[in-house]
Amino acid sequence: MIFPLQALIEYNKNMYEITAAASRRSYQLTMLNDPEVALNDGKAVSLAANQVFTDKVAFRIESA
């Protein structure tokens, strides 16, 4: 799976939020030992980024 570069280029919202969401999703995939990571050659970060940028997973930033 290739990192969604075109989605990154076209993204016009808060880059910090989407980066934090992809990072957190990557952590979740790794900790859950998700089989999709193995299918992606062990590349949890690119899988998570793809899921976030293509809206396969939703995210929200909660205020402290």
Backbone hydrogen bonds in HBPLUS format (Angstrom, degrees):
<---DONOR---> <-ACCEPTOR-->    atom                        ^
c    i                          cat <-CA-CA->   ^        H-A-AA   ^      H-
h    n   atom  resd res      DA  || num        DHA   H-A  angle D-A-AA Bond
n    s   type  num  typ     dist DA aas  dist angle  dist       angle   num
A0005-LEU N   A0003-PHE O   2.74 MM   2  5.66 126.9  2.02 117.7 101.1     1
A0008-LEU N   A0004-PRO O   3.08 MM   4  6.41 149.0  2.18 147.5 156.8     2
A0009-ILE N   A0005-LEU O   2.94 MM   4  6.25 154.6  2.00 152.0 158.7     3
A0010-GLU N   A0006-GLN O   3.03 MM   4  6.22 156.1  2.08 147.4 153.4     4
A0011-TYR N   A0007-ALA O   3.02 MM   4  5.95 117.4  2.43 135.6 149.6     5
A0011-TYR N   A0008-LEU O   3.38 MM   3  5.17 148.0  2.49  93.5 102.4     6
A0018-ILE N   A0014-ASN O   3.39 MM   4  6.78 163.4  2.42 151.4 154.7     7
A0019-THR N   A0015-MET O   3.02 MM   4  6.10 152.5  2.09 145.5 153.4     8
A0020-ALA N   A0016-TYR O   2.90 MM   4  6.08 160.1  1.94 152.0 157.3     9
A0021-ALA N   A0017-GLU O   2.90 MM   4  6.10 155.5  1.96 147.1 154.3    10
A0022-ALA N   A0018-ILE O   2.97 MM   4  6.11 158.5  2.02 142.4 147.6    11
A0023-SER N   A0019-THR O   2.95 MM   4  6.10 155.5  2.01 145.9 153.1    12
A0024-ARG N   A0020-ALA O   2.93 MM   4  6.09 162.6  1.96 149.0 153.5    13
A0025-ARG N   A0021-ALA O   2.91 MM   4  6.05 157.8  1.95 146.4 153.0    14
A0026-SER N   A0022-ALA O   2.92 MM   4  6.04 152.4  2.00 142.7 149.9    15
A0027-TYR N   A0023-SER O   3.08 MM   4  6.37 155.2  2.14 145.5 151.7    16
A0028-GLN N   A0024-ARG O   2.95 MM   4  6.28 157.4  2.01 148.1 154.3    17
A0029-LEU N   A0025-ARG O   2.91 MM   4  6.17 165.3  1.94 154.4 157.4    18
A0030-THR N   A0026-SER O   3.03 MM   4  6.23 156.7  2.09 147.2 153.4    19
A0031-MET N   A0027-TYR O   2.88 MM   4  6.08 167.7  1.90 157.3 160.6    20
A0032-LEU N   A0028-GLN O   2.91 MM   4  5.98 153.1  1.99 151.9 158.8    21
A0034-ASP N   A0029-LEU O   3.12 MM   5  5.32 167.8  2.13 156.4 159.4    22
A0033-ASN N   A0030-THR O   3.13 MM   3  5.05 151.2  2.22  98.4 107.1    23
A0037-VAL N   A0034-ASP O   3.09 MM   3  5.74 151.3  2.17 117.4 124.2    24
A0039-LEU N   A0035-PRO O   3.23 MM   4  6.61 152.1  2.31 145.3 153.1    25
A0040-ASN N   A0036-GLU O   3.10 MM   4  6.27 119.8  2.48 131.3 146.0    26
A0040-ASN N   A0037-VAL O   2.99 MM   3  4.96 140.1  2.16  96.3 108.6    27
A0042-GLY N   A0037-VAL O   2.83 MM   5  5.00 148.3  1.93 148.0 146.8    28
A0041-ASP N   A0038-ALA O   3.23 MM   3  5.24 137.8  2.42 115.9 111.7    29
A0043-LYS N   A0040-ASN O   3.11 MM   3  5.67 164.1  2.13 118.3 123.3    30
A0047-LEU N   A0043-LYS O   3.22 MM   4  6.36 156.3  2.28 144.5 151.6    31
A0048-ALA N   A0044-ALA O   2.85 MM   4  5.98 161.6  1.88 148.1 153.3    32
A0049-ALA N   A0045-VAL O   2.88 MM   4  6.06 163.1  1.91 151.2 156.0    33
A0050-ASN N   A0046-SER O   2.96 MM   4  6.04 157.5  2.02 141.4 147.7    34
A0051-GLN N   A0047-LEU O   2.95 MM   4  6.22 157.9  2.00 149.0 155.1    35
A0052-VAL N   A0048-ALA O   2.94 MM   4  6.18 157.4  1.99 152.2 158.0    36
A0053-PHE N   A0049-ALA O   2.87 MM   4  5.97 173.8  1.88 156.8 158.9    37
A0054-THR N   A0050-ASN O   3.00 MM   4  5.91 146.4  2.12 144.1 151.9    38
A0056-LYS N   A0051-GLN O   2.85 MM   5  4.83 141.2  2.00 149.3 155.4    39
A0057-VAL N   A0051-GLN O   3.33 MM   6  5.74 145.5  2.46 130.0 125.4    40
A0055-ASP N   A0052-VAL O   3.25 MM   3  5.17 162.1  2.28 104.4 108.0    41
